């Protein structure tokens, strides 16, 4: 049973139009800064039915218009999709490079359609460009292939990779068995595969691209929910999540884990005398100074108010005390500034090393008790929780 090319084209046109409508609706749910990339993708998708309409006029209009412009619009659609994916990944969009490539291909197609007509020559040029554009989509998403679990980027990249293989198959078939004459209406197996992919495959690529935006939006919401909006460090929920993870790893690999609980000694006076804006400045200053002292693998979070917690993996109580003294000195030596004035605030820190039987909450309670011990001893000091 032979596949009717016109039927494939009609299905592709209808699917493209339907997908454009769905993309336009879905795009309204995303932040404004994300909609630009969806618009670029939608433009690329809109070029598909226009291109197929031109290709369907073969014999009714000049080959230069039908073949060259029709295939050029198809390739330009894939170029716009590649731009959108690269922009989504934070990579240069390379609009000029893509548009130049497509323009050169259109010129070559005109030459092999009117000047020196040759069907396989047109196929080789067309397939090479399609493979390059689809490969650029797959490569732009390559950094997401190693992530665990299902990801829309992996799905989209895999489908783009499938398009590359199909384009290369068509390239190889016409390289080994070139044909001077031919058209899409008497196409071979690889030609049908390419047409089917170009007609129907863009719908799956579009679905993957929308899912990529959905995943990114979810990650953004999750990150915002786990971060303290004032200081940018982990909020209590995010801190607890990381704490449970580090406690589990500490037990599994039998490595030490220590916690620092920090509390400012004169924070209430700052709020009462200078106002909450000054207090917010001091809190941000503490978070910034702590980031400079802590290592990359350490975890910093805000419990609430002026209480901060630092989790130090692979660090025993003695090492944690050294870090705590550095933190206290860092804040003491570089005061926060509010409206041009220095705002000195001392820091009391409780240090606790995790025991085998400790839960995260138990470790937090022990560090809290040590911190209050530092305050009772006069403040601006470091106290260790008992080991036993």
Residue, then its C-alpha position, 0 to 999 in steps of 0.5 A: x500500500x503506497x502512502x499518498x503524498x498529498x494526504x500526508x501534506x494535508x494532515x501536516x497542514x492541519x496539524x500545523x494550524x492546530x498546533x499554532x492555535x494551541x501554542x498561542x493559547x499556551x503561551x498566555x500562561x507563561x511569563x512575558x519574558x518567555x513568550x518571545x521564544x514561543x512566538x519565534x517557534x510559532x512563526x517557524x511553525x506557521x511557515x510550514x503550511x505556507x511551504x506545503x501549499x507552495x510545494x503543492x502548486x508544482x506544475x501550476x507555477x514555476x519550479x523556482x517558486x514552487x520548489x525553491x521558495x517552498x523548500x526554503x520556507x520549510x527550512x526557514x521554519x526549522x531555522x526559527x525553531x532552532x533559534x527558539x531552542x538556543x534562546x531557551x537554553x541561554x545560547x546565542x540564537x545565531x539568526x544571521x547564520x541560520x538565515x544566511x544558510x537558508x538563503x544560500x540553499x534557496x539559491x542552490x535550489x533555484x539553480x538545480x530547478x531552473x538552470x541545471x535541473x536535477x532532482x537528486x542535487x536538490x535533495x542533497x542540498x535540502x537534506x544537508x541543510x535540514x540535518x544541520x538545523x535539526x542537529x543544532x536543536x539536538x546539540x543545544x539540548x545536549x546538556x539536559x541528556x544526563x539528567x535523571x528521569x523524564x525531561x521534555x528536553x531529552x524528548x525534544x532532542x531525541x525527536x530532533x535527532x530522529x529527524x537528522x537520521x532521516x535526512x541523512x538516510x535521504x541524503x545517502x539514498x540519493x547519493x548512491x542512486x542519483x536521479x536527474x528527474x523526479x518530484x515529491x509525487x513519485x517519491x521513494x521510501x526515504x523521501x516519504x519518511x522526510x515528508x512525513x517527518x516534516x508534516x507530522x514531526x513538527x507537531x511532536x517537536x512543538x509539544x516537546x518545546x511547550x513541555x520544556x517551558x512547563x518544566x522550566x516554569x515548575x522549576x522556577x516556582x519550586x526554586x522561589x518557594x525554597x528561597x528566602x526572597x529577602x536574602x536569596x539563601x534557602x528558606x526554612x522548607x528548602x533548608x529542611x530538604x537539604x538538611x535531610x539529604x545531607x543527614x542521609x548522606x552523612x550516615x550512608x558514607x560515615x562522614x561528619x556533618x556539622x551545623x552552625x546556628x547564627x543569631x544577631x545579638x542586637x538585631x531588635x535594637x537595629x529594627x527599633x532604632x533605625x527601622x525595618x529597612x535597616x534590619x533588612x539591610x543587615x540581614x542581606x549583609x550577613x547572608x553575603x558575608x556568610x557566602x564568602x566564608x562558606x565553601x561551595x558544598x556548604x548549605x546556607x539558609x534562613x530559619x526566620x527573623x535573624x536566625x541563619x543556619x549553615x550545614x557543613x558536610x564532611x566537617x567535624x565539630x572542631x572544623x565547624x568551630x573554625x568556620x564559625x569564628x571566621x563568620x563571626x569575625x567577618x561580620x564584626x570586621x565589615x559592618x553593614x552600611x545603611x544610609x551611609x552609616x555603619x550598623x555594627x551587629x555582633x553574632x552568636x553562633x551555636x555549633x553542633x556535630x551530627x550524631x548517628x541517632x540525630x534527626x535534622x530537627x534534633x541536630x537543629x535543637x542542639x545547635x539552637x541550645x548551643x547558640x543560646x549558651x553563647x548569648x547567655x555567656x555575653x554574646x558575640x561568641x561561638x559555643x559547641x553543643x555537647x558531643x554526648 
